[in-house]
Amino acid sequence: MPAEISGIGEFTGQEVLLKGWVYNMRSSGKILFLQMRDGTGIIQCIIEKAVVGDEDFELASGLTQESSLEVTGTVREDARAPGGYELSVTGFSIIQIAESYPITPKDHGNTFLMDNRHLWLRSRRQNAILRIRAGLIRFIRDFFDNRGFILCDTPIFTPNACEGTTTLFETDYFGDRAYLTQSGQLYNEATAAAFRKVYTFGPTFRAEKSKTRRHLIEFWMVEPEVAFADLDDIMQLGEDFIIEIVGRALETYRDLLEGELERDVSRLEKVQGPFPRISYAEAARILKEKGGDFEEGGDFGGTDETVLAGEFDSPVFVHRFPSAIKAFYMEPDPDDPTYSLSVDLLAPEGYGEIIGGGQRVSDLGLLKKRIEEHGLPEKAFGWYLDLRRYGTFPHAGFGLGVERTLAWICGIQHVRETIPFPRLLNRLSP
């Protein structure tokens, strides 16, 4: 009976057929202990010469790492075996004897592993990370879908550079200039006027020449936008969102987190509401007290974010950044227009900003003025200004980067392991 390793316990005492690859193998005289993986898990297969015969035992002895094969055998429960089960092999069929596999149990450098990313994905650790990634994406979608949000896909090609071209990828679009999107937010504001609560979820691109462990050139971002919401509303939404997706990751993947990734899950268990909320001015005072070189009025660097987050056990909201360092569409704080109704959510343990957002400018005249102040062409934003001409409304939203959030949940030091094929500065392959 065909089976998969992930559900092998259902077939205890029965004969099954498994298809997969050799993960590891060792010999003990007339017995071979073959670890086989099938993409859903790993199981130990016991091949005895007395059972399969001399000829087949000799063939099995020649199997190499990542050779592909089909194995028939009886499932036995064994607490000593990896996964708690093993297979007593009665027969097998070799599909291919693999060539010498480049990734061995010894330590390899990051460059080598990234050059062989297409093969590195087969390892236990990478399998665990990307399995959790798939779950995280499901949890994200469930959160918004279950709260009545409508998924509205936004363009990857955009006709104008909303915030300058320095970090945008330009491409030819049949003779016109186009840019790869940095965010679907502006389009989200249009769909929010149609559906009230929306989100977009897709790839985004940043042409930042950054080599930090927190940055990717191409990454996935989820961006909700809510009509008739203000800054406080969107912070509460972000808090509820993070608590749910972290909680579900712990519930679903605790074994992988604690086992394969050796994650200290006690840090994730502290992700409970309410999250601390401090103003930019308060954050600046903390940084000054810590004796760093932060200059008030500027944006936070990675070290600044780490210092701030280190003051709290759970993620912390920092709100009301100076208007001068935020995008043109951020609503000014009515109590002090030099500050904006913006917010970042900083993850603990040095992982930095995982959410960035705020309340949007809803007044037509003010939005025109902000576009002019930022040196942007008003003509390019005609459709965006229409949203304020025809039924303007207060609204707010945020963006969350999947890879940085996954790195935090998994306790990974570099985001390059959080996406199947990362795009980094000076890396476009495989």
N, C-alpha and C positions, 0 to 999 in steps of 0.2 A: 504494500500500500504506500503510495507517495506521501511524504510527510516533510515538514519543515522543523528545523531544530528548535525554534522558539516555542513550539507547541508539543515537543516530543513526549512530555509527561503523560499526555492523553493516550499514548500508545504503549504504556508499560506492559511487558509480557507479549507484545505483538511483533510480527515481522514487518519492517518498513523499508522503503526505498528512499535514500537521501541522495541529493545531487549537490556537489559543491567542489571545494578546493582544499588541498592539503595546507593546513596552517603550520603544523609542526609534526615531527615524528621521531620516535626513539625506538631502539630495538633492545629486547632482552632475550637473547637466544632464539627460541622458537616462537616468540610472541612479539608482535609489532604493536606499539601504542601510537596510534595515528590521531592527531587532533584535526578534525575536519570542520570547516566553516562553510555556511551556505548563504551568508548575507543576513540571516536572521539570528544567528548564534553560533556557538562552537560546542562540539561534542567530542568526547574521546571514543574512538573506535578501536576495539580489540581484535586484532587479526592473528589467529593461531594457525600455525603450520598444519597441525593435526586436523583442523577443520577445513581449510581451503585447499590443502594439498601443496606438495613441494613446488610445482610449477607456478601456481598463482602466488604463493608466498614469496617466491623469488621476484616475480613481477612487482609485487607490492613493495618489496625492499628497495626497488629502484625508483620509487616515487620521489620527486623533488618538491621543494616548497612551491606552492601555488599550482601544482599539477591539478588538472580537473578530472573528476571521476564520479561514478555512480556506485553507491555502496548499498548492499542489502544486508539486513541483520535484525537481531531481536533486541528490543529496548529493555534495559535493566536499570532499576533504581539503585544508585550507589552514592551514598553521602560523601564518599571520598573523591568522587569524580567531579571535574569542573561542571557546574550547572546541576549536579545531583543525579545525572543519568549518564549511562554509557551504552554503546552499541556493540553487541557480540556479532561480529561479521560472519556471514555465511557465504557471501559472494560479492564480487565487485567487477566493475568494468572501467577501464582507463579511457578517458576521452583524449587527453593530451599530457605528455610528459613536459613540464615547463622547463624552459632554459634557466640557467643559473640566475636566481632572483637577486636583484641589486640591493634590496633592503633586507638586512640580516638582523639578528637579535642584538648585535653590537650597537654602540652609540654612533649616530650620524649627525653631521652638522646641519644647521637649518637650511643653508643654501642647497645642499644635496637633497634634503627631504623635499624642499619646495620645487626643485627641478624634477623630482619624481613624484609630484603631488598625485598624479593619476594612479600611482601604485600605493602611495602612502595612505590613501583613503581606506585601504583594506585592513589597516592595523586596528587593534582593539580600541585604542584611545580615540582615534579619529572616527571610528564607527560610532562610539558612544557619543561624542560631541555632536555629530551630524544627526544622529537619531534624536537627541534632545532638541536640536534645532528644528527638526520637522515637527516635534511636539509643541515647541514654543510658538511656531507659526500657527498651528491649530488652535492653541489657547488664545492667541491674539485675536484671531478671526471670531472665535466663539464669544469672546468678551463683547465685542462690538455687535455682532449679529444678534446676540441674546438681549441686547439693550435697544434694539430697534434702529440701529445705524444701517444705512444703505451703502453698500460698496459701490463706489463710482470710480472707475479707472480714469486716470489723467494721462495726458500725452507725455511721451518720452522726448520727442522732438518739440522744442519750444521756439517761437519766432523772435523772442527778445530776451536780452540779458537783464533780468529784473534788478539785480544788485551789482552791476558791473560785470566785466568779462574775465577778470583775473583768475577766477577759479572755475570757469566754465569750459567745456569742450565744444569748440566750434566745428561745424561740418557743413558741407555744401548740400543744399536742398534744392536740386534742380535749378541752380543758378542763384538761389537766394541763400542768405546766411540762416543757419539754424543752430541750436545749442542742445546738448543733452541735458535733461532736466536735473536740477539740484533739489527740486521739491515740487510736489503737486499742489501746494497750499493755495495759490491764487485761483487755480481751477476749482479747488475744493470750496472756496468761498462762493463760487457760482452755483455749484451743485447743492450747497447748504441752503441756498435761497429757494431751491426747488424741493428739497427733501427734508429740510430742517436738521437732521443728524446724519452725517456722511463720514466715510473714511476711504482713503486710497491706500493701496499696499503694493509696492513695486520697487524696482531698482532705481537708484539715484546715483548721480555721478559728480564727483568733486575733483577738479584739477588742481588739488593742493599738493605742493611739492614737500610733503611731510613724510618723515620716516618713523614717526612715533608708533608705539605699540597699540595706540587707540585708533589709528586712521587706516582706512581703505580708500582706494580710488573709486571703486564701485561697491555699493552696499545697498541693503534693502531697508526701506523705511515705511512705517505705518503712520498715517497722518489723519487723525479725526478732526472734524470741524463741526461746531455746534452753533446753530442760530439761537439768538436771544440768550447767549451765555456770556458771562464776564470772567475776569481773571480768577476770582475765587471758585467759580463753577468748574473751570478747566483744571485748576489745581486739584480739586476734589475728584474729578474724573481720572486724572493721572494717578492719584493715590490709589483709588479703587482698582484701577487697571494693573498697577505694579503688584499690589497685594495679591490679586487673583492669579496673575500669570506665574509669579514666584511660588505661590502656594500650590498650584497645579503641577509645576515642575518638580517640587519636592515630593508631592504625593505620587506622581507617576514614575519619576526617575531617581528616586532616592538611592536605589541599589547601584545604578550607574555612577551617580555623583560620588557616593562614598567609596565605591569599589574601584572602577576603572580610573576615575579622575581624582580620587583621594581628596575630595572637596570637604572642607569643614562646614557641614550643613548647619551647624549651630548659628553661624553668621546669617544664613538665609532665614532661619526660623525667627530671627528678630525683626524681620520685615513685616511689621504690624503697624496699623494706624493708631493715632494720627501721626503723620510725618511732621517733623519740625518745619516751621516756615519762618525764614529770616529775610529781611530786606537786604538789598545790595549794600546799603550803608552799614548795616550791622555786620555783614560779611567782611566789608572793608576794615572795620574796626578789629575784628578777630584776626585778620591777616596782619595788620599793623602790630597787634599785641604779640604775635608769633615771631615778629622780627624779620619777616621776609622783605623782598624788594618790590612788593606790589605797590603800584601807584594808583590811588583812587581816581576814578574816571575812566580807567581802561578796563578791558575785558579780562577775565580770569585765564591764566595759563594752566597747563596740566598740573603743575606743582601746587598752584593756588587751590585748585579744585580738590586735590588730595588732602591738603591741610584742612580745608573747611569740612570736608566729609569726615575727616578723622575726629571731629568734635562730637560726632553722633553715631549711634549704633545702627540706625535705620537710614534710608535715603533722606536727603534734606532738600527742601525747596528754597531757592534763592530767587526773590522776586523784585521787581521794580529796578531794572538796570537803567543806566543813563540812556536817554533817548539817542544821544550822539553815536552810541556804539551798536544800536539796534537797527533793524531794517525800517524802511520808510513806512511800512504799513502798520507799525506798532502804535497802538493808542497811547497818547500821553497820559500820565497820571494827572487827574484833575486837581489834585492838591499841590502838585509841583510838576509842571510840564517839562522840566529838564530831565525828569525820569519817565520811564514808560511802563505800561502795564504788561510787562514781559516776565517770563519765569524760566528757570532751568531747574531740573531735578538732578542732583548729584548722587551717584551711587557710592556706597561706602567701599572701603578696602582699596582705594586708589583707582577706581575705574572711571571716575569723572562723570561728565554730563551724559545722561541717557535719554533725557527728555528736554526739548527746547520748544517754547511756544509763548502764547499770550493772547491778549485781546487785540482785535484789529481796529484800525481807524474806520469809523462808519460815516463820518461827515464828508460830503463831497468836496467842499471848499478846503478843508484841512488836508485831505488826501492829495488834492492838486498841489497844494503848497509844499507838502512833503516830497512829492515827486520832483518838483522844481528844485528844492533844496538839495536833493541827492543827485542832481544833474542827469536825471533820466528823461528820455523823450516821452512827453505826454501822449503823443500820437500812438505810441506802441501800447499804451495802457487804456485805450479808448473803451474796450470791452469791460475792463476791470472797473473803470470809472462808472460805467453804466449800472453796475451793481449798486452804486450809491445814488444814482439818478432815479432808479425805478424800485422803490420800496426798500430803502436802506434800513439796516437793522444792526443792533449790537451782536457781535459774534466773536468766538474765540476758538482756538485749537492748538494742537501741538504735534510734534513729530518725535518718533522714537526709532532709533537705529537698532535693528535686530542683532547685528553682529556684536556691537558693544554690550548690549544687554545680555546676550548669550555668554560672552566672555566673563561677565560678572557672575552670572548664575553658575557657570561651570568652574570658575576660579582659574581661568586661563590667562596667562600673562600677555599674550599677543593675539590680536583679532585675526591674524592670518589663518588660524586653525578653525575659525567659526563659520567658514563658507567653503563649499567644495573646491572652488578654483579662485583663490584670491587675486585681485588686481591691486598691485602695490606700485610705488614709485620704482621705475626701472624693471618692472616684472609684468610681462604680458603673456607668459606661457607657463605651464601648458594650458 
